[in-house]
Each structure stands twice: as C-alpha cells, then as structure tokens.
C-alpha cells in the first residue's frame, strides 16, 4: 500500500484490523475489557480529525485490575522462564503480522513519520527477540563460603506487579521495553499509557490478547488503564506495585520518585534530556550534518534523545552554521504518513505554544535566531511548525530547560575541555555525542572526565538506541536503565542463599552454646 494513497478509509481499515473501533474500552485485564470513567477522545495531530474514543479508568476499575494482576502473578511466577519466553516469542511474531497497521496507527495518532512508526514497532519486535534469549539467562552467582561444607549463591526472583507509565512520543516501544523483560522475569504488568495516545495501547493489548487466548494464559498478565495523572497517582502510591517504571518530564519524575520512595518501593525513571553534540575541527561533516539534522528534526524534536544543543569548534563554526542553514531549507514538512516528508506535526497545540514561547525567550535572553521557525498553515492541523536554529549561550535559562520541539541551539568552543564542560553543564544527563576522527578526542570524551551522560556516542548522533544496550541517563534524567544489557535485574528481587551440608552449625563470630 503506497503511503501517499492513505485516506481516512485506510485509517478505518487499520483500526478495524487492530480491533480498535467505536466500542473501545480503556481498561483491560487482557481477556476482559471495561472502563467506567469519562470518555477520552483521541485526535490526530496529522489532520485534526477524531480517530476514536475510549473510556478512562476509575479508582474502582483500578482496584479490579490490581486484584486480577495479583492472581495472575501467583501462577505466572511458577511458569518456567523459558516457557515465559515462548509467550514473548509468540507476541513478537504477532507484532510482525501487524507491523504495518500498528506502525500506521502510531504515526497517525502520535504524528511521527511512517518510517519512524514502523521503526518503533520493529523495536518492539527486537526487544521480544532479546527477551526470548534472556529467558534462559536469568542467572545469579555462586561464591565460596568461609565456613566448612557451606555453599553460597545468589538468585533472582520475580518482583510481582510492574507499573508502567509511558509518554506520547514513543506510545508503544517504551512499554514493550518494560513488558517484554518483565514477562520473562515472571512479573505481570499494568500499563498507564499517555492520554494523548490511548488507541495505541488498546491495539497492543488486543494483539497480546490473541496470544493469551491461544495459550490459555491467566487473565491479568498484561493490563492497561487509560486516564490522566490521577491513574498514575493510584499506581505510584500502591504498595501492591513494587516497581514503577515511568517515562516523562523531570517534573513528573520527581513526583513519582518521592511518592514511590515514601513507601520504599522501587522506581525506574526515564526523564528529560538536553542532549548535546560536539563538532570538533577533525569532524567528518559528511557524517555530522545528517546526524545533526536527524537528531534535531526527527520526530519533530519530540524524542527524549533529540539533539538540543550543538557545540561547535570556533575554527569550523561558520562552515557548520552555513551548511546547516542550507540543509534546513531541504527539510520537508507535512503529513507523516507520506514517506516523502521528513517531519510531521507536534503532538498538540499546547506543544506548539511551548515552541513559540521558547523562541520568544531566546530573543529575550539575547540569542540570535538564524533559522526562523513559525507555524505552518494549510496542512490540515494547527500542529505543524518549522524547525528553528538559534545562536545562544549555554547559560541561558531557556537552553538549560528541555523544550519538546524542533529547536536547535548552537554555540562555540575553543578547547575540548571547554566543550565537555558545556556538554555537561545542564541538569539532564541522557544522551551525548562527539563528531571527530581524532582518537584522543574520542577517548577523552568517553573517559571519566568526559561526557556525564548515560549514553555517549562517537560519530553518530544523540538520538536512537539499539535494544542490546541499556538505555537511560544520569542526573535529573533519573538514573534508570531499560532495554538491554543487565537492565532485567531491576524487574526482579535479589536473594543470597547459604546451604550448610555439614553435620555441624558454626555460628557467627565464633559464638558457642553449651547445650
């Protein structure tokens, strides 16, 4: 199906295929759908049209979901991990079957390009593949005991219910990063998706329901509850949910962290990014320029890993600036379902207002806008804007704060030490990048005195990450890690075991009893 031939009828066919219709229920325990709260409208930023409606969850709905999930956990945790992995494998295959339709829904409901929508579903497939292999590698350690005929080892047990709070910019992938790992670890999941992309969550749940029915799985392995921040408050304060994985703003993350910590629960936080790329005199600009443009413009600047700040050596500053200005004139903006376009809309008019306020603040603080932004008219929605570039100082208040929009801040540096101080001179610590062919600069950037971010790249941009590596950031980005490497450990509880196979009981500190 050609992307340029997509019509409203095509979207309706997509919704039908994914089981998303006029009778959507925003709460689901996998096999039963319900929701007795208010109606939630999903409006596409692509054309301003109502896609569909769903119901939100009430406190009573939430309690019902928790009880079903608790019951499911008692059975699921006893299922051998490789068998749990088999279920995730089947889910991955279902995603392959529905990849095009789900990718189109992601693109239409969120506003990212169709290529990115399809790529997001591919990330779901990839994490399922990763989790399947992981299901046979949930290993601990064995240790030598100091005591005669004793053995010590460590093992990992399932936590229980994992609460997942996701953001609109990756409406399906981030949930799958958490759920696929949680499932193979023996946990069950309750998902509160963004209220801006509720239909994507229903589609994912419908796909999982097929697997659940085909395998006679217990109800409650995968649950969703749509709604606003009040649903998040129920989850974060609930002692029955030992782990909360939350993706969103720093402001939101601090509230989640405090609430979960107050009950001594565990939180996995993926919060804001203010990502910088350093351009050195030895940078290969054939690589650097595409990386800059994609990082700043991709997903209309609405990735947590989007390139926000560009730190350019003074010797190549004029050349890079002029090249970027020319490259930005070639960015095609329009319907993201048309693969000829590079950039779609912002998520809603609130995001557009934030974009305009940020540009005004740049001027107020003394910055120089060299690629003017502005709203684009005549594209069927009020959410389309033009990407902007501004010359700034890193100390500007607006530069210190993340704006979820396609605004790129550029600044000069003279020494690499200065560049790295600028790179690290923000409260966020998610992603970073350096463009250089100088080995010493590469190694310095990756050393203890280099980037303080959770992700540090050389000769690739700040945005995008492979699922094989742990994803997350430091400082006010939250410190959480999702996806690959050993991120699975956060979804389990760790236990140290000691076995005495002798015929005596040596006591600690040499204590002895006379009986």
N, C-alpha and C positions, 0 to 999 in steps of 0.2 A: 504494500500500500504506500503510495507516494505521500510524503509529508505535506506537500503543497496541495494535495487534494482533500485534506482533512476538513470535514464540515461538522456542523452541530449534530447531524445524524450519525457521523462516525463516532463522536464522543458518546452518544447514547448507546451505540453498539458496544463500545468499550465498557461502559458502566454495566451493561447487561451481562457481558461475558464475565465480569468480575463479581457479579451478584450485588452490585451497588445500584439500587433503584429507589423509587419513591417511598418505599416502606422501610427505610434504613433505621436500625436501632443502634444507638451509640454505646450501648453496654453489651458485652458478650462474655460468656464463660467458655467459649469455644463451640459448644453444641447448642446452647440456648441464647437467644438474643432478646434484649429488653432495654429498658431505659424510660423512666417516668418523669424525667426532668423537662426543662424548657427545650424548645426547638432551636437547633443550631443550623444556621444557613452556611453553605459553602459557596462562595462567589469567586469565580476565576479572575485573577488579575490580568489574564490574557485579553479578555474581551468584556469583562464586567458582567458576564452572564451568571445567573444562578445555576450551579451544577446540580445541586441536590440539597436535601435536608436530612438531619438526623436528630435524635434526641440526646440530651445530656443525662448524666447520672446524678442521682440524689444520694444523700447520706445512707438511705435505706438500700439503694441499689449497690452502693459500695460495700456495705456490710455483707450483703448476699454474695458478692463476688469474692470477698476475702474468705468466707466460710467454704465456698466451693473450692477455692485455691488451696486452702489448708488441707482439705480432704484429699485432693489430688496429690499433694506433696507426699503424703504418707505412703502412697502407692508408687509414685514415680521415683522416689529416692531409693527404693528397693529394686528397681529395674536395673540390670547390669548396664554399666556405662556404654559398652559397645552397642547394646540394643537401643539405648537412648540416641546414640549417634546414627543408627539406622533410620530413626524417625526424622532426624535433621537432614539426612541424605535425601529422603523422600520429599521433604519440604523444598530442598534445593532444586530437585527435579521439577516440582510443581512451578517453582518460580521460572525455570527455563521455559516451561509451557506457556506461562502467562507473561513472559518478559515484555513483549511489545505492548500489550494492553496496559500492564501496570506502569510501564515507563511513560506511556502517553498520559495516564492519569496523573502521575507525579508532575509531569511537565505542565499540564493544563491547570491543575489545582494549585501548584506552587509558583509556576511561572518560569522555571528554568528551561533551558533549551532541551529539545527532544533527545539530543545526543547525551546530555547530562542526565536526563531522566532514565534513559536506557542504561547509562553507566551506573546509576545508583542501584538499579535492580541487579546489575551484574555484581556490584559489591555485596549484595545480599547473597547471591549465589556463591561468591567466593568465600564469604565467611562461613557459609554452611559447609563447603568443602573442607575448610580449615578445621571446623568444629568436629567433623566426622573423624578426621585423623586424630584430633585431640582426645576423642572419647576413649582411645586406647593408650593414652599417655598421661593420665591424671596421677602422676607418680609422686611419691614422697622420697624420704631419705632413710638409710639405715646408718646407725652410729655404734661405735664400740663403747660399751659401758665400762666404768671404772670398777664395777662390782663383779665378783666371781660368778660365772654362769648366769649372767644377765645379758639381755639384748634390748637395744633401744631403736626405735624407728619413729618416723613421722608419717602421718597420712592426712588426707583431706576429705572432709565430709560435706555434703550439700548444706547450704545455708537455710533454705526454705523459700519464702516468697521474695522475689526480686521486684521492686517497684521501679518502673522505667518512665521517666518524664522526658519527652523529646521535643525538639524545636521544629519550626515550619520549614527551615531551609534544607534539611535532609529528612523528609517526612517518613521514609521507610528504612533507609540504610542504617541509621544510628540505632533504631530499635532492634534491627536484626543483629548488629554487632553484639548487643547485650543478650538478646533472647537466645540466639544460637549457642553461645557459650554457656549461658545459664542452664539451658535444657540439658546439654551433655553433662554438666556438672551435677545434675539431679535436682535442680531448682525448678520452680514454676514462676510464671511472670504475670504481673499486672501492669498494663501499659496505659499511661495517660498521654495521648498524642497532643500535638498543638491544636488548639481550637480553630486555627486558620487552615488546617489541612485534615479535617476529620475523615473524609471519604477514603483517603489513602489507608488509614488504619483499618477501616471496615473491609477494604479489599484484601489486605494482608491477613486479616482474621478469617475471612471467607476461604482463602486459599489454605490456611492451616487447618480449617475445619474439615476440608476434604481428606487430608492426611489423617486427622483424628478419627473420622468415621471409618475410613478404610482399614485402620489398625485397631479399632475398638479401644481407643485410648480413654483414660479417665477425663471427664469434663474438668476444666479448670487449669490445664497446663499452660494455656495461653488465654489471658483475659484482657479486655480493653474496657476503658471507661472514659468517654468523652466529656469535656466540660472545661471550665475556666480554672483559675488558680485555686478555687475552693476545693476542687478534686485533689490537686497537688497537696494542699494542706492536710487533707484526710490521710493521704499516703505517708507524708513525711512525719506525721505525729503518731502513726500507728505502730505499736510495739510488735504487731504480728508481721511486720515487713522489716526484716533485719537489714536489708540493703536497699538504699535508694540511689539509683543512677540517674542523674539529672543533667540535661544539656540545655544551656540557655545563657542569659546575661549574667554578669558578675553580681548585679543587684539581686537577682533571683537566687543565685547560687549561695550567697551569704545567708539568705533567709533559710534555705534548705539546710545548709550546714549547721546553723545554730539550732534549728528545730530537731534535726536528727541527733546531733551531739548531746542535746539536753536529755535524750532518752538512752544515750550511749549506744546508738545504732551506728551503722557503717554507711558512708556516703561516697559515691564515685562522681566527681564533678568535672564536667567539660564545659568551661565557661568562655568568656570573651577572649578574642585575640586582637593584637595590634601589631601585625606581623611586618617585619622589615626585610628588604633585600639590599645587600651591599653590592655596589658595582665598582670594581677595582680597575686600575689602569690596564691590568692584564686580562680583563674580561673579554670573552668572545661574544661580541654584540649580536652575532647571528643567532646565538642561543639565548642571550639575555633578553633581547627585545620581545620575542614571542612569550617568554616566561613572565615578563613584567605585565604585558597586556592581558594575557590569560588570567594571571593572578589577580589583577585589579578589576577586570571587566567580567570574568566568568561568574555565572550565577548572579549577575548584576551587582557584584560586590557583596553578596549575602552569604558568603562562606565564613565560618569562623577562622579559616586559614587564608582568607583573601589577603592579597598584598595591599597594605595600607600605607606603608612608608618606604620610600626609595632613597637610599643613602649613596650618593654618587661622588666619586673622587673628583676633585676640582679640575684635574687635567682633562677629564673626558665629560665633564658636566654639560657643557654647551652642546656637544655632539649627541649625547644621550637624550637631552631635552628636545632638541630639534627632531631627532628620529622618532621619539615618542609622539610628539605633536603630529607628525605626518602619519604615524601608524594609527592614531586615534581617529583620524579622518576616514579610515577604511573600515572602522567597526560598524557592522550592520545591525541595526536595532529593529525589532519587530516581533511578530508572532513567533514564539519559541518553538512551535510545532512545525515551522518552516525551517528546514535544516540549512537554508542559505543564510539565516540570521545568526549572529554571534551572541547577541544579548537580548533577553526578554525584559519583562517588567519587574519592578519592585513588588513586594508581596501585597501591599495595600497603600491607601492614601496616607496613613499615618507614617509609613516609611518614607513616602515622598516628602512629607512635611519635615521630617528629620533631616533628610538630604538637603533641602533648601536652607534650613536653619544652620546646618554645618557650614555651608558655603558662605552664608552671611557672617558667621562667626569668624571664618578665615579672614575675611576683609576687615572685620572689627579689630582683630588681633594684629593686623599689619601684614598679612600674607598677600601674595600676588597670584591671582588665578590666571593661568596661561592657556588652559583649555576650558572654555566656559561650559558650564553644564546647562541645565534647564529642562523643563518638561516638554515632552513631545506630544503634539496633538494629532488627532485623526487616525489613531491606531486602535480605536475601539475600547480604550480603557484610559483612565486618568493616572495609571501607574507607571507609564513609560518615561524614563529620564535619560539624559545624555551623560556619558562618563565625563568626569572633570579631573583636571590636574592643577595642583596649586603649589607654588613655592612657599615654604614655611620654615619656621624654626621648630625643632623638636620639643621645645619647652612650651609651645602654645597649648593652652588648655584643651582646645578642640582636637589637637593632634594627640594628646595624651589619652583621649577617650575614643572608644571604638564607635564609628558610625557605620551601620549596616547598609552601605550604599557604594556605588562605583566612584569613589573619590580617592585619588592617589596624591599623597603628599610627598614632595621631593625636597631634598636638602643636600648640601655639600659637606665633604670632609677632606682633611688634608693628610692624616695618618691613619693607619689601620686601627691603632688603639683608640683614636677618637671615634672612628666608625663603629667599633664594637661597643663603646660607651653609649653612643646614640642608639644603637640597636637595643641595648639592654635598659635604656633609660625610660622605660614605661612600666606600669604595674602589671601588665599582662606578660605571659611567657609561653605562648603556644608554639608558633612556627617561625622559622627564620631561614635565611638563605644568603649565600655569597656567590657571586659570579666572578671567577678568577681561574687562570691557568697556572698560577704561581703556587707551587706545592707548599711553600712556607706559609702563605696566607691561608690556604685551605686548613692546614694543621692548626694554625693559631686560632682560627675561627671555631674549630672543633675541640680545642683544649679547655682546660679548667678556666682560663681567663677569657675565653671566647663567648659564644652565644649562651645565654642562660635559659634558653627555651627547651621545651620537651622535644621539639623537632628542630634539627639543624641540618640544612641541605647544602650541598655544593654543586653548582652548575645545574640545578633545577630550581623551579620556583617554590614559593611557600605553600601553594595550595595543592591539594591532592595528597593521598597517602595510601600505601599498599596495606592490605589487611594483615600481612605477615608480621609487621612491626607493631609495637604497642603505640597507640595513639593517645596523645594528651599533652598537657602543658604544666608549667610551674607557676609560682607566684599566684596572682589573683585569677589565673586560668583554672585553678582548683586542685592541680596535682593528681588528678585521676588518670587512669590508663584503661583504654578499651581495645578491643580487637585482638591483635596477635601477640606474639612472644609469650610471656607468662601472665598476661592480663587475666587469664582464667582464675587465678588464685583468689582474686577479690570476691568471686562468686561462691567461695567455699570457706568452711571453717577449718582451721589447722589444729591438729591434735598430736601431741607427743605421747608415745606408748613405751612402757617398760615391761619386759617379761622376765620373770625370775624362774629359771628352770633348774635351780639348785635345790638342795634339801635343807637350806637354812635361810634366815632372813636377816642380812646385815642391815643395821639401822644407820641412819644419817648421823654424822659427827661422832661415830663410834659409840653411841649410846647403847647400854646393855641393861637388860632387866634380869632379875634373879629368879624368875619363875620359868 
